């Protein structure tokens, strides 16, 4: 049983590893992740584990943000010091949740639930978008204020085709093909914009569904996206993100 630990506190991660060796000696810890960004890189380079033990509050965001991006099918056991988080996570189809400090007996019980669930049937995937909204009290951005000559213009998010980063700057392309430089980073925009309408295709592009004209197969199971207005830069979706992208586009 390959187990991935997602935990940004060193002592808590070491405790989980120690407890696993005691209550489930057959378990092999294949990785330890402390942030959403590190998690994205790990899943690009490694196959999905059999089970994930995950804290909820990581160093750079909630772990739900990572799971939403990589579209995992792996069963989850959440660990948290915050009971309000734990209850909501549990209600959204995780195998179980453990309150810190994790007790050996509780971990043993959770692992047994995992084994029983895997034998009985597949676990439905949590709705990570719903979790993020509920835990952050999420309301999504509605408009931008962009500069046009000497004027500032309000631009509704529905009028945004895509945003891209280049040489440390971020640009917004409207559906009418106008180009505006904005101060927000793509990471900020990804967090502020409704994920039902916008998708982070790669490190350089965040695009709206309305901008997608067609999708072409690319090398190594990647995808090339043709957008309107046209971009002079290739918009490539990685193999890791391809499944999530197609699911988002067809939703």
C-alpha positions in Angstrom: 0.0 0.0 0.0 1.6 3.2 -1.2 0.8 6.2 0.9 1.4 9.9 0.2 1.5 12.3 3.2 0.5 15.9 2.6 1.5 17.9 5.6 3.3 21.2 6.1 4.3 20.7 9.7 7.5 18.6 10.0 6.7 17.1 13.5 3.1 16.1 12.4 4.4 14.5 9.2 7.1 12.5 11.2 4.4 11.4 13.7 2.2 10.1 10.9 5.1 8.2 9.4 6.0 6.7 12.8 2.3 5.7 13.5 2.0 4.1 10.0 5.0 1.9 10.6 3.4 0.8 13.9 -0.2 0.2 12.8 0.3 -0.7 9.1 3.8 -2.0 8.5 2.8 -3.0 5.0 2.3 0.7 4.1 5.1 2.4 2.2 5.3 6.2 2.4 6.1 7.3 -1.2 6.3 11.0 -0.6 5.8 14.0 1.7 4.4 17.2 0.4 4.1 20.5 2.3 2.3 22.8 -0.2 -0.1 22.9 -3.2 2.7 24.0 -5.5 5.0 21.2 -4.4 2.0 18.8 -4.8 1.4 19.8 -8.4 5.1 19.0 -9.2 4.9 15.7 -7.3 1.9 14.5 -9.2 3.4 15.5 -12.6 6.4 13.2 -11.8 4.8 10.3 -9.9 1.8 7.9 -10.3 -1.1 8.2 -8.0 -0.6 6.4 -4.6 -3.1 4.0 -3.1 -4.1 6.4 -0.3 -3.4 10.0 0.7 -3.2 11.3 4.3 -3.7 15.0 3.9 -3.8 18.0 6.2 -6.2 20.7 5.0 -4.4 23.9 5.7 -1.1 23.8 3.9 1.7 26.5 3.7 0.3 28.2 0.6 -3.4 27.2 0.4 -6.0 24.6 1.4 -5.2 21.1 0.1 -8.5 21.0 -1.7 -7.0 23.5 -4.2 -4.4 20.8 -5.1 -7.0 18.0 -5.4 -9.2 20.2 -7.6 -6.2 20.9 -10.0 -4.9 17.4 -10.4 -8.3 15.6 -10.4 -7.3 12.6 -8.3 -9.2 9.3 -7.9 -7.2 8.4 -4.8 -9.0 7.8 -1.5 -8.4 10.5 1.1 -8.1 10.5 4.9 -7.9 14.1 6.1 -5.9 15.2 9.1 -6.5 18.6 10.7 -6.3 20.6 13.9 -9.5 22.4 13.0 -12.7 20.5 13.7 -14.8 22.7 11.5 -12.7 21.8 8.5 -12.7 18.1 9.4 -16.4 17.8 9.6 -17.0 19.4 6.3 -14.3 17.3 4.6 -15.8 14.2 6.1 -19.3 15.1 4.8 -17.9 15.3 1.3 -17.0 11.6 0.9 -13.5 11.3 2.2 -12.7 8.0 3.8 -12.4 9.6 7.2 -10.9 12.5 9.1 -8.4 12.5 12.0 -8.0 15.3 14.5 -4.5 16.3 15.5 -2.6 15.0 17.4 -3.4 11.8 15.6 -3.8 8.8 17.8 -2.6 5.4 16.8 -5.9 3.7 17.4 -7.8 6.3 15.4 -5.4 5.9 12.5 -5.8 2.1 12.6 -9.6 2.5 12.5 -9.3 4.9 9.5 -7.1 2.5 7.6 -9.6 -0.3 8.2 -12.3 2.0 6.8 -10.1 2.5 3.8 -9.6 -1.2 3.3 -13.3 -1.9 3.7 -14.3 0.8 1.3 -11.9 -0.2 -1.4 -13.1 -3.8 -1.2 -16.7 -2.9 -1.1 -16.8 -0.2 -3.8 -15.1 2.9 -5.1 -15.2 6.1 -3.1 -17.0 9.0 -4.8 -14.7 11.9 -5.4 -15.2 14.9 -3.1 -16.5 18.1 -4.6 -13.4 20.2 -4.0 -14.8 23.4 -5.6 -17.7 23.2 -3.1 -15.2 22.6 -0.2 -13.1 25.6 -1.2 -16.1 27.8 -1.4 -17.5 26.8 1.9 -14.2 26.9 3.8 -13.1 30.2 2.4 -16.5 31.8 2.4 -15.8 32.1 -1.3 -17.3 34.8 -3.5 -15.7 35.1 -7.0 -14.5 38.1 -8.7 -17.0 39.8 -10.9 -15.0 42.5 -12.9 -11.7 44.1 -13.6 -10.7 47.8 -13.6 -8.4 48.2 -16.6 -6.4 51.1 -18.0 -7.2 52.4 -21.4 -5.2 55.5 -22.3 -6.0 58.0 -19.6 -9.1 56.2 -18.5 -10.1 53.4 -16.2 -12.7 51.0 -17.6 -14.7 48.4 -15.8 -14.6 45.0 -17.6 -16.9 42.2 -16.6 -15.3 38.8 -16.1 -17.6 37.4 -18.8 -15.8 39.7 -21.3 -12.4 38.1 -20.5 -11.1 35.6 -23.0 -7.9 34.7 -21.3 -5.0 36.0 -19.2 -1.4 35.2 -19.7 2.0 35.8 -18.0 5.0 37.0 -19.9 8.4 38.3 -18.6 7.0 38.9 -15.1 3.9 40.8 -16.3 0.3 39.7 -16.6 -2.0 40.5 -19.5 -5.7 40.3 -20.0 -7.2 39.7 -23.4 -10.8 40.6 -23.8 -13.2 38.7 -26.1 -13.0 41.7 -28.4 -9.2 41.1 -28.7 -8.1 44.1 -26.7 -4.9 43.7 -24.6 -4.6 45.1 -21.1 -1.7 44.8 -18.7 -3.0 44.1 -15.1 -1.3 44.0 -11.7 -2.6 40.6 -10.6 -0.6 37.4 -10.9 -2.0 34.3 -12.5 -2.0 32.6 -9.1 -4.1 35.4 -7.7 -6.5 35.3 -10.6 -6.8 31.5 -10.4 -7.9 31.9 -6.8 -10.3 34.9 -7.5 -12.1 33.7 -10.7 -14.9 31.1 -10.8 -13.3 27.7 -11.7 -16.5 26.8 -13.6 -15.7 29.6 -16.0 -11.9 29.8 -16.0 -9.2 27.1 -16.1 -5.5 27.3 -15.4 -4.1 25.5 -18.5 -0.5 25.9 -17.5 1.9 28.3 -15.7 1.5 30.9 -18.4 -2.3 30.8 -19.3 -5.6 31.1 -17.5 -8.5 30.9 -20.0 -12.2 31.0 -20.2 -14.3 28.3 -21.7 -15.8 30.8 -24.2 -12.3 31.4 -25.6 -11.7 27.8 -26.6 -12.2 27.2 -30.3 -10.8 23.7 -30.6 -8.5 21.3 -28.9 -5.8 19.3 -30.8 -3.7 16.2 -29.6 -0.1 17.2 -28.9 3.0 15.2 -28.2 3.2 13.0 -25.1 -0.5 13.0 -24.4 -0.6 16.8 -24.1 -3.2 19.0 -25.7 -2.9 22.1 -27.8 -5.7 24.6 -27.4 -6.7 27.0 -30.1 -8.3 30.2 -28.6 -10.1 33.2 -29.9 -8.9 35.9 -30.0 -5.8 34.2 -31.4 -2.7 34.0 -29.3 0.8 34.1 -30.8 2.0 31.8 -28.1 1.3 28.0 -28.1 -1.2 27.1 -25.4 -0.3 23.6 -24.3 -2.1 21.6 -21.6 0.2 19.1 -19.9 -0.6 15.4 -19.7 -1.3 15.8 -16.0 -3.9 18.5 -16.6 -5.4 17.1 -19.8 -8.0 14.9 -18.2 -9.1 17.7 -15.8 -9.2 20.2 -18.7 -11.4 18.0 -20.8 -13.7 17.4 -17.9 -14.0 21.1 -17.2 -14.6 21.9 -20.9 -17.3 19.3 -21.2 -19.1 20.2 -17.9 
